[in-house]
């Protein structure tokens, strides 16, 4: 059965090769080829999953060695895949949700003349992400990591005829290169510390290494995670990534790219467990991003950018949980999976709304769409209830578990982290209720576009609504299924470990507090957007609102610190180059030139001058010889 692991990657990789190289002759069927090969990978994943279930919990690790990649003395890199409970979870999420997004894209991209290429990029994205989570060593993981970065660049900038899309793709690519530098440094440190970068030797020998070295490795891994998972301070690319087609947003936010950082931290849990300072940094990043993304989501009128802020916040929950160590690893992955269902459903629902509204994204120009798009309304609504933690839906189980784990950290740190998580729950309920009310309730507010075409809202075709329905079912039941009998905990515990912690507050009290936060957030949103008409033009708002509309000035900060700082550094280097380096070089050249000019006068071509020179030289030698003898 372990021979099937490589086929998980080979299927979408074959699809990418065929669709990108096959040419226009495949335009008519390219989308079905991409969807079929993505689904093939999902079916293979189910077969492997069934095989793992048939083994004892401690023996559910399969490896497949293909070849030795780089054998150079003591440096050896193998192309070896590892399938265990953690990677299996990601395989099913990536291929399952990814296949649904492929099917949705058949309808969404129906009239795009470059649809075949789009599906090739989608297949490439899945293959790279599968390589990332199936790699048995950090160097091979890095190959998948960079492949995901390349595929995201191609998909975000797919409509490159729009300057905004081209700029967004470049921004995502460059910001992620900063995080990638962290991963590359971490891998170098691993090799110099452990003599290997394979998971086994690295993660099993952390006890033999100094805490300082492990802290350095952990911080570099965190930097990498911040780039891929859009966490502070490398979060600025995520909102702009909405310039890509909506299926891309769903794929990046729900099943692939932004989950990679969480996977990296949890997979490297042994390193963080042995480096408390690095682990604390992870929780701080998660807690800050959780609130940061939620505040940004409150002020966005673009439906996709509001959901992008939501993704940033929800990934913050996962990173916070991962930073709690064995108390939170399982719950970080559990929320990642449930989030994959409801966030993919929300993005696909947003795409359905755009499909029926002439690609309009401004929620202030929506309203009353529940009567025109009933399937979209119901599926989006179930995703909304799941993400705000409505009782007994998926988010209720996974998010509450993270909040409980935060309090279980104990001490002052536990109270702070738990309080932040509760505050995030209240803000989540507010901004998601705002999205729901502005889109589906109230009076219709749509207007003719610049060409005078008035939208005619209508339900999307079945290729789009069927994936939305399936994801809505997952949004409702996945959390309960995982929670029942602690299924998910028992599934992952052999890989991630688990500790109960010591919570100062009972689980019932925390659940009650979470529900109070939910009701407060929904109530405030209803008072502001449900009881009052929504203006078509956004009011100026408070200082915080204006800052949130500009992503809490993250781009302004980057411009001042990085762009202007880089400009000043460049000018300083140019000044040094012109005055010091060029001064030395030009001065040396001028000196040599002047000396050469003076020496050239000696070479005048007259024999008598040469004779005099020779006589003078001989006289000097004789005088020097006599002087030496006299001394």
Residue pairs with C-beta under 8 A, 6 or more apart in sequence:
1 47
1 48
1 51
1 62
2 62
2 63
2 64
2 83
3 64
4 44
4 47
4 48
5 48
5 62
5 64
5 81
5 83
5 134
6 64
6 66
6 81
7 41
7 44
8 41
8 44
8 45
8 48
8 91
8 95
8 130
8 134
9 41
9 81
9 127
9 130
9 131
9 134
11 37
11 38
11 40
11 41
11 44
12 37
12 38
12 41
12 123
12 124
12 126
12 127
12 130
13 123
13 124
13 127
14 37
15 33
15 34
15 36
15 37
15 38
15 119
15 120
15 123
16 120
16 121
16 123
16 124
16 127
18 26
18 33
18 120
19 26
19 30
19 33
19 34
19 116
19 117
19 119
19 120
19 123
20 117
20 120
20 121
20 124
22 30
22 116
24 116
26 33
26 116
27 115
27 116
30 115
30 116
30 119
30 120
31 102
31 105
31 106
31 109
31 115
31 116
31 119
32 106
33 119
34 102
34 119
34 120
34 122
34 123
35 99
35 102
35 103
35 106
35 119
37 123
38 95
38 98
38 99
38 102
38 122
38 123
38 126
39 95
39 99
39 102
41 95
41 99
41 126
41 130
42 92
42 95
42 96
42 98
42 99
45 88
45 91
45 92
45 95
45 96
46 92
48 62
48 83
48 88
48 91
49 88
49 91
49 92
51 62
52 60
52 62
52 83
52 85
52 88
57 490
57 493
57 494
58 494
60 84
60 85
60 88
60 494
61 82
61 83
61 84
62 82
62 83
62 84
63 80
63 81
63 82
63 83
63 136
64 80
64 81
64 83
65 78
65 79
65 80
66 78
66 79
66 80
66 81
67 78
67 79
68 76
68 77
68 78
68 79
69 77
69 78
69 79
69 139
69 140
70 76
70 77
74 195
75 191
77 137
77 139
77 140
77 197
78 136
78 137
78 140
78 198
79 140
80 135
80 136
80 137
80 140
80 198
81 134
81 135
81 136
82 134
82 135
82 136
82 199
83 91
83 134
84 494
84 495
85 491
85 492
85 494
85 495
86 133
86 263
86 266
86 267
86 333
86 492
86 495
86 496
87 133
87 134
89 333
89 337
89 491
89 492
90 129
90 133
90 259
90 263
91 130
91 133
91 134
93 255
93 259
93 336
93 337
93 340
94 126
94 129
94 130
94 133
94 255
94 256
95 126
95 130
96 255
97 250
97 251
97 254
97 255
97 340
97 341
97 344
97 471
98 122
98 125
98 126
98 251
98 255
98 256
100 344
100 467
100 470
100 471
101 122
101 247
101 250
101 251
101 254
101 255
101 344
101 348
101 467
102 119
102 122
103 463
103 466
103 467
104 247
104 250
104 348
104 351
104 463
104 464
104 467
104 468
105 118
105 119
105 122
105 245
105 247
106 463
107 460
107 461
107 462
107 463
107 464
108 245
108 246
108 247
108 351
108 355
108 464
109 115
109 118
109 245
109 247
112 118
112 245
114 158
118 155
118 158
118 245
121 151
121 154
121 155
121 158
122 155
122 247
122 251
124 147
124 150
124 151
124 154
125 148
125 151
125 152
125 155
125 251
125 256
125 257
126 256
127 147
128 144
128 146
128 147
128 148
128 150
128 151
129 144
129 147
129 148
129 255
129 256
129 257
129 260
130 144
131 140
131 141
131 143
131 144
131 147
132 141
132 144
132 145
132 147
132 148
132 260
132 263
133 144
133 263
134 144
135 141
135 143
135 144
136 198
136 199
136 200
137 196
137 197
137 198
137 199
138 183
138 186
138 187
138 190
138 197
138 198
138 199
138 202
139 187
139 197
141 264
142 183
142 184
142 187
145 180
145 183
145 224
145 228
145 260
146 180
148 228
148 256
148 257
148 260
149 173
149 176
149 177
149 180
149 228
152 169
152 172
152 173
152 176
152 241
152 252
152 257
153 169
153 170
153 172
153 173
154 169
155 244
155 245
155 248
155 251
155 252
156 165
156 168
156 169
156 172
156 240
156 241
156 243
156 244
156 248
156 252
157 165
157 166
157 168
157 169
157 170
157 243
157 244
158 165
158 244
158 245
158 248
159 165
159 243
159 244
159 245
160 166
160 169
162 243
164 240
164 243
165 243
165 244
167 240
167 243
168 237
168 240
168 241
168 242
168 243
168 244
169 243
169 244
171 236
171 237
171 240
172 237
172 240
172 241
175 227
175 234
175 236
175 237
176 227
176 228
176 234
176 237
177 227
178 223
178 227
178 234
179 223
179 224
179 225
179 226
179 227
179 228
179 234
180 224
180 227
181 223
182 219
182 220
182 221
182 222
182 223
182 224
182 226
182 227
183 220
183 221
183 223
183 224
183 264
185 220
186 217
186 220
186 221
186 224
187 197
189 213
189 216
189 217
189 220
190 196
190 197
190 202
190 217
191 197
193 209
193 213
193 217
194 201
194 202
194 205
194 209
195 201
196 202
199 267
202 271
203 268
203 269
203 270
203 271
204 270
206 214
206 270
206 271
206 273
206 274
207 274
209 274
211 274
211 275
211 276
211 277
214 271
214 274
214 275
214 278
215 275
215 277
215 278
217 271
217 275
217 278
218 268
218 271
218 272
218 275
218 277
218 278
218 279
218 281
218 282
219 278
219 281
221 264
221 265
221 268
221 271
221 272
221 278
222 265
222 278
222 281
222 282
222 285
223 234
224 261
224 264
225 231
225 260
225 261
225 262
225 264
225 265
225 282
225 319
226 232
226 233
226 234
226 235
226 261
226 285
227 234
227 261
228 257
228 258
228 260
228 261
228 264
229 258
229 259
229 260
229 261
229 262
229 315
229 318
229 319
230 237
230 238
230 258
230 289
230 311
230 312
230 315
231 261
231 285
231 286
231 289
231 312
231 315
231 316
231 319
232 285
232 288
232 289
232 292
235 289
235 292
235 293
235 312
235 554
236 551
236 554
236 555
236 558
238 258
238 308
238 311
238 312
239 296
239 300
239 305
239 308
239 309
239 551
241 248
241 249
241 252
241 308
242 249
242 302
242 304
242 305
242 308
244 252
246 304
246 347
246 348
246 350
246 351
246 354
247 348
247 351
249 304
249 307
249 308
249 347
249 350
249 351
250 343
250 344
250 347
250 348
250 351
251 257
251 344
252 258
253 307
253 308
253 311
253 343
253 344
253 347
254 339
254 340
254 341
254 343
254 344
254 347
255 340
255 344
258 311
258 315
259 315
259 318
259 336
259 340
261 315
261 319
262 315
262 318
262 319
262 322
262 332
262 333
262 336
265 272
265 282
265 319
265 322
265 323
265 332
266 322
266 329
266 332
266 333
266 496
269 322
269 325
269 326
269 329
269 496
269 497
271 278
272 278
272 279
272 282
272 322
272 323
272 325
273 279
273 325
273 326
279 323
279 325
280 323
280 413
281 323
282 319
282 320
282 322
282 323
283 319
283 320
283 323
283 324
283 409
283 413
283 417
284 323
285 316
285 319
285 323
286 316
286 317
286 318
286 319
286 320
286 321
286 322
286 323
287 316
287 320
287 416
287 417
287 420
287 421
288 316
289 312
289 313
289 315
289 316
289 319
290 313
290 316
290 317
290 320
290 420
290 421
290 424
291 313
291 316
291 420
291 423
291 424
291 427
292 312
292 313
292 316
292 552
293 309
293 310
293 311
293 312
293 313
293 314
293 315
293 316
294 309
294 310
294 313
294 424
294 427
294 428
294 431
295 309
295 427
295 544
295 548
295 552
296 309
296 312
296 548
296 551
296 552
297 306
297 307
297 308
297 309
297 310
297 312
297 313
297 427
297 428
297 431
297 432
298 309
298 427
298 430
298 431
298 434
298 545
298 548
299 541
299 545
299 548
299 549
300 306
300 308
300 309
300 548
300 549
301 362
301 363
301 364
301 438
301 538
302 361
302 362
302 363
303 350
303 353
303 354
303 361
303 362
303 363
303 366
303 435
303 439
304 347
304 350
304 361
305 361
306 363
306 431
306 434
306 435
307 343
307 346
307 347
307 350
307 435
309 431
310 343
310 346
310 387
310 428
310 431
310 432
311 343
313 424
313 427
313 428
314 335
314 339
314 343
314 387
314 428
316 424
317 335
317 399
317 402
317 421
317 424
318 332
318 333
318 335
318 336
318 339
318 402
319 332
320 328
320 402
320 406
320 417
320 420
320 421
321 328
321 329
321 331
321 332
321 335
321 402
321 405
321 406
322 328
322 329
322 332
324 405
324 406
324 408
324 409
324 417
324 501
325 499
326 496
326 497
326 498
326 499
327 405
327 408
327 409
327 498
327 499
327 500
327 501
328 402
328 405
328 406
329 492
329 496
329 497
329 498
330 488
330 489
330 492
330 493
330 496
330 498
331 398
331 401
331 402
331 405
332 402
333 488
333 492
333 496
334 397
334 398
334 401
334 479
334 482
334 488
335 395
335 398
335 399
335 401
335 402
337 398
337 478
337 482
337 488
338 386
338 394
338 395
338 397
338 398
338 474
338 475
338 478
338 479
338 482
339 387
339 395
339 398
341 383
341 386
341 394
341 471
341 474
341 475
341 478
342 382
342 383
342 386
342 387
342 394
342 395
342 471
342 474
342 475
343 383
343 387
344 471
345 379
345 380
345 382
345 383
345 468
345 471
345 472
345 474
345 475
346 380
346 383
346 384
346 387
348 464
348 467
348 468
348 471
349 376
349 379
349 380
349 383
349 468
350 380
351 464
352 373
352 376
352 380
352 459
352 460
352 464
352 465
352 468
353 366
353 369
353 373
353 376
353 380
353 439
354 360
354 361
355 460
355 464
356 369
356 372
356 373
356 376
356 455
356 456
356 457
356 458
356 459
356 460
357 365
357 366
357 369
357 446
357 455
357 457
358 449
358 453
358 455
360 366
360 446
360 449
360 455
363 435
363 438
363 439
364 438
364 445
364 534
364 535
364 536
364 537
364 538
365 445
365 446
365 447
365 536
366 438
366 439
366 440
366 444
366 445
366 446
367 438
367 439
367 441
367 442
367 443
367 444
367 445
367 446
367 534
368 440
368 441
368 442
368 443
368 444
369 376
369 377
369 439
369 440
369 444
369 457
370 377
370 440
370 441
372 457
372 458
372 459
373 457
373 458
373 459
373 460
374 459
375 459
375 460
375 465
375 468
375 469
376 459
376 460
376 465
376 468
377 440
378 472
379 465
379 468
379 469
379 471
379 472
380 436
380 439
380 440
380 468
381 436
381 440
382 393
382 472
382 475
382 476
383 471
383 472
383 475
384 432
384 433
384 435
384 436
385 393
385 475
386 393
386 394
386 395
386 396
386 475
386 476
386 479
387 395
387 428
387 432
388 395
388 425
388 428
388 429
388 432
388 433
388 518
388 521
388 522
389 395
389 396
389 399
389 400
389 425
389 428
389 429
389 514
389 515
389 518
390 396
390 518
391 515
392 479
392 480
393 475
393 476
393 479
394 474
394 475
394 476
394 477
394 478
394 479
394 480
395 475
395 479
396 479
397 479
397 480
397 482
397 483
398 479
398 482
399 425
399 514
400 510
400 511
400 514
401 483
402 421
403 418
403 421
403 422
403 425
403 510
403 514
404 503
404 507
404 510
405 501
406 414
406 417
406 418
406 420
406 421
407 414
407 415
407 417
407 418
407 503
407 504
407 505
407 510
408 414
408 500
408 501
408 502
408 503
409 417
409 418
409 501
410 501
410 502
410 503
410 504
414 503
414 504
415 504
418 505
418 510
422 513
422 514
422 517
423 517
425 514
425 517
425 518
425 521
426 517
426 518
426 520
426 521
427 521
428 521
429 517
429 518
429 519
429 520
429 521
429 522
429 525
430 521
430 522
430 524
430 525
431 525
433 521
433 522
433 525
433 526
433 529
434 525
434 528
434 529
437 525
437 526
437 529
437 530
437 534
438 529
438 534
441 530
442 529
442 530
442 533
442 534
443 533
445 534
445 536
446 454
446 455
446 457
447 454
447 536
448 454
449 455
459 465
481 487
482 488
489 498
492 498
503 510
538 549
540 546
541 549
547 553
550 556
602 609
602 613
